[in-house]
Amino acid sequence: MMAETIHVMHSEEEVAKRIEELGKQISEDYKGRQVHLICVLKGGVFFMCELAKRISVPVSMDFMSVSSYGGGTSSSGVVKIAKDLDEPLEGKDVLVVEDIIDSGRTLSYLLEILFKRHPNSMRLCTLLDKPDRRVREVKVDYTGFEIEDKFVVGYGLDYAQKYRNLPYIGVVEGVE
């Protein structure tokens, strides 16, 4: 059995610099308002915490855990909410924070659910975007890095619950 190896795609410095830029842009866009960050667990938590530290307008946070069910490795987009939000969204300026967007199935369904809760506004921020994998259109307002269709880990992204804590984005090789 071959062990997986990790190659750096975006270094810790590159990731930190890009999050700094996103924080500035979000602060500018939400000037004079409070932004309510919603983290989709577990992957998004590392990114959201780093992002929140770089946003200069008032920030509140909430967390959601969802899982989608489908055959095998593909997502059906049917979402089960394992942990719902603690607070109502009505009248809030919501920014959904994701670690990665690929097919868009789960996320488009989740955004529909959240939109029905009447936020004042709702935008989407992702650390990584894999547009080649998209099957459902999702409007991404803030993107850290657009990447090709490779299996990535680090900064909250895992392979079999490992590597979430890597301080960089890496490509996994040597996995089935």
Buried (B, 14 or more C-beta within 10 A) or exposed (E): EEEBEBEEBBEBEBBBEBBBEBBEBBBEBBEEEEBBBBBBBBBBBBBBBBBBEBBEBEBBBBBBEBEBEEEEEEBEBEBEEEEEBEEEBEEBBBBBBBBBBBBBBBBBBBBEEBEEEEBEBBBBBBBBBBBEEBEBEBEBBBBBBEBEEEEBBBBBBBBEEEBBEBEBBBBBEEEE
